[in-house]
Amino acid sequence: MATAFSVESSTPGVQVWNVDSSGNTSQSGNMSVSGTANVTTSTTAVLSVGSLTATGVIIQDNGINSSGSVNVLSTLLIAPQQTSGTQIGDITRDYMCYVTCTAGGANNTLTIGSVSGGTSATIFANATMATGTSYDFRLPAGWYIKFNGTGTLGSQAGISC
């Protein structure tokens, strides 16, 4: 076990750096680092930076929290009996699309494609949809969705990725 210690500023009694008996450190005031700073956090730690100007800084974490930049669409504008495809409200990002059949029917086809009239990928073709069945697919940025059939895709959502 390490011995705890602290470092005071030039003003006596003002602690600026502390190391506890487990080796954890805390600092107040400004810090200058020459070379590479490696920062590793656990899943429970919070790393917050108010203002950081650095060159060659490596921050290692258990993932990237992108929740602040994720866009959620509550509807994808998928209507039945389309003669041409429809683009969703945001055409700048890929989306994971989730649709649920709210009224069943036969001969249903859902396709996606890079042009309005054509299709590049078929999600399902000539399918009989049952009420409550869910479908999910990734829609590339700017692509179109086209749905034809006697069923209804009432619950529609998209999450950017």
N, C-alpha and C positions, 0 to 999 in steps of 0.2 A: 504494500500500500504506500502511496506517495505521501510526502509530508506537504500539508497545505501551506501556501504562502501567498503574499500579495505584494504589489509594487505600488508605491505612492508617487504622486506627482511631485513637482518641485515645491508645491504647497504642502507642508506637513499635515498629515491626517486625511488627505484627499486620496482615496484609493482609485487607481486607474486600471489595474489589472490584477486578477485574482485566479489562483489555481486551487481547487479543493482537493481533498484527499483521494478522490476518484480520478483525478487528472482532468476534470472539466474546467474550462477557462471562461472567464467573463471579462469584458473590457468596457470602459467608458471613455469617451473622448474620441479623437481621431486616430486612425492607424495608417501607417505607411508600410507597404510591403515592397521589397525589392526582389525581383525574380518571379517565380510562379507560386501562386497561392492555391492550395488544394483544400477545398471545403467539402466534407462528407457529412451528410445528415442521415438520420434514421427515418423510418416511416412516421414516427411520432414527433420529430423535431420540426420546427418552423424556421425557415431561413427567410428573413425579410431584409430587403435592401432599400434604403431610402434614396440614396444617390451613390452610384458606383462608377468610377472612371478608372479603367484598368486596361492593361495590355497583357495578354497571355494568362488570363485568369481562368482556371478550370474549376467548375462547380460540378461536383458529382452528387447526384441525388437518386432516389429510387423511382424516378419518373418525372414527367412534366405535367403540371396542372394546367390544362388548357381550357378549363371551364369558363373562364372569363371571355374567351373568344369564340365559343361554340354558339352556333345559331340554331334555333329550333323553330320549325314551321309547323303550325297546327293544322294546316291543310296543304295538300299537294296539287289541288285543282284538277284532280282526275275525275272526269265526267264520263258517263257511259256513251256508247255509240259515237265515238270520235272518228272523224274522217281524216284528221291530221293530229299529230301529237301536240302536247302542251308542255311548255317549260314551267318549272316551278318558279317561285318568286325570287330566288337568289340563284343566278346562273354563274357565279364566280367560284363556287366551291363544290366538291363532291358531297353527296348526302346519302346517309343510310335512310331508306324509306321503309315505313311500316304501314301497311294497309290491312284493314279487316273487312270481310264481307258482312254487310248488315242485312242483305236480302239475297238469298241463294238464287241460282239460275244455271242454265246450261249454255254451252258454246261460248265460253268467256275466254278472251285472249288479252293478255297484258304484255306489251312490248316496250322496249326503250331503244332510242337511237340518236345519232348525232345530227340528223336532219328531220324536219317536221313530218314529211310524208313517208320517210323510209324507216326501217327498223334495223338495228344491229344485233339486238339480243332479245330473245323471247323468254319472259319470266314464266308464263304458262300459256298454252294454246288449246283452244277448243275444250276447255276444262269445265267440269261441273263444279260450281262453288257451293259450299254449304254455309249457312249462316253461322258466323262466329269464327270461320277459318281466317287465319292471319297469314300474310305473305310479307317477306322482307327482302329487299334488294338494295344494292348500291347503285346510285345514279351519278355518273360522271358529270362534272361541271358543264353546264350549257346543253346537256342532252334533253331529249323530249320523252314524254311518257304518253303512251296511247293505249286506251282500253276500249274494247268492244265486247258486248255480250248482254245477257239478260239479267245478270246479277248486279248488285250495287256495292261499291267500295265506299262505305260511309265513314269509317274511321280512318283518317289519313294523317300521318305525321312524318316529318323529316328532321334528321339531326345531322348537322354538318360534320364532316370528317376530313 
